[in-house]
Amino acid sequence: QVQVVESGGGLVQPGGSLRLSCAASGSIFSIYVMGWYRQAPGKQRELVAQITPGGSTNYADSVKGRFTISTGNAKNTVYLQMNSLKPEDTAAYYCNVRLGLGGQYEHWGQGTQVTVSS
């Protein structure tokens, strides 16, 4: 069993910042990639950012230069620092953990809401 738990969402004004945290626990083995996705009402879930155990990162064009993904000292934790937030960043944010040599074992957190509004 693998548990994925996110925290750190909330309400913030445009231009503000938030930091999301995610911790994976349980039968963690061979992390392939960890990442953040988001889903706004009426839209498909989309990739926000990913990071490999080696530190390689990948960002959606819409968040480049504003969001930063990183891992903690324990490699089963991942963070998303979100700066210069815009109303269009409003969504439920989900942590995703893929395990196995090919990342074939996928686990999701329950999601945390981020609302950017004045």
C-alpha positions, 0 to 999 in steps of 0.5 A: 500500500502507498499513501500520498498526502498533500497539504498547503492549499488555500485562498490567496490574492493574485500575485501571492504565493503558496507552497504545496507539500506532498509526502508518500509513505508505505511500500515506496520503492524505485521512485520513477518520478513525482509530480503535481497535476491540477484540475479546474472545474470543467477542464481536464487534469493537466500536468503542472510540474515533475521531478525525477530522483536525479533532479530533472524537472519538467514544467507546463509552459503556463507556470514556467518561471513562476512555479518551482518543484523540489524534493525534500531530504527524504526523497519521498517528499515533493514540494511546489513553490508557487509564486506570482499566482494568477486567477487562472491557477485556481484548481484542485492540485494533485500529487502524483507518484510513479514507482517502478523502473518504467513508472508503471505503478501510479499513485495519487493524493486526494488533492488540495484546493488552490484558489486565487482571487481578490 
